[in-house]
């Protein structure tokens, strides 16, 4: 059976370093809201990063969306 699943990792803070925090977000047909949601999450994580010094990554796991 062939899988349509596609996973992408995007590191926003501390690029090149092993992230200390990984956030995995399953997505399916979320094109209309994904940009705003990710931008909001990145803003909050960036503030947290400045306070804690921890690096992070966001992994979007797409599973056969049509958009």
C-alpha positions as CSV (number, residue, x, y, z in Angstrom):
1,X,0.0,0.0,0.0
2,X,1.4,3.4,-0.9
3,X,1.2,6.2,1.7
4,X,0.3,9.8,0.9
5,X,1.7,11.0,4.2
6,X,4.2,13.8,4.1
7,X,6.1,15.2,7.1
8,X,8.0,18.4,7.1
9,X,10.1,19.9,9.9
10,X,10.7,23.6,10.1
11,X,13.1,25.0,12.7
12,X,12.4,28.7,13.6
13,X,14.7,29.2,16.6
14,X,18.3,27.9,17.0
15,X,18.6,26.6,13.4
16,X,21.4,24.2,13.1
17,X,21.1,23.1,16.8
18,X,19.3,20.0,18.0
19,X,15.9,21.4,19.2
20,X,15.0,20.9,22.9
21,X,11.3,21.2,22.2
22,X,9.5,19.5,19.3
23,X,5.9,20.2,18.5
24,X,4.1,17.8,16.1
25,X,1.0,19.1,14.5
26,X,-1.1,16.7,12.4
27,X,-2.7,18.6,9.5
28,X,-5.5,17.6,7.0
29,X,-7.2,20.1,4.7
30,X,-6.0,23.1,6.8
31,X,-4.7,25.4,4.0
32,X,-7.1,28.2,4.9
33,X,-6.0,28.6,8.5
34,X,-2.5,27.1,8.6
35,X,-0.5,30.2,8.0
36,X,-2.2,32.3,10.7
37,X,-2.1,29.4,13.2
38,X,1.6,28.7,12.6
39,X,2.5,32.4,12.7
40,X,0.7,32.7,16.1
41,X,2.4,29.6,17.5
42,X,5.8,30.8,16.3
43,X,5.3,34.2,18.0
44,X,4.4,32.6,21.3
45,X,7.3,30.1,21.1
46,X,9.8,32.8,20.2
47,X,8.8,34.7,23.3
48,X,9.1,31.5,25.3
49,X,12.5,30.9,23.7
50,X,13.7,34.4,24.8
51,X,12.6,33.7,28.3
52,X,13.8,30.1,28.6
53,X,16.6,29.9,26.1
54,X,15.2,26.6,24.7
55,X,15.3,25.9,21.0
56,X,12.3,24.5,19.3
57,X,11.0,22.9,16.1
58,X,7.6,22.6,14.6
59,X,6.8,19.4,12.6
60,X,3.7,19.5,10.3
61,X,2.5,16.0,9.5
62,X,0.3,16.1,6.5
63,X,-1.7,13.0,5.6
64,X,-3.3,13.1,2.1
65,X,-4.9,16.5,2.1
66,X,-6.5,17.7,-1.1
67,X,-5.5,21.3,-0.5
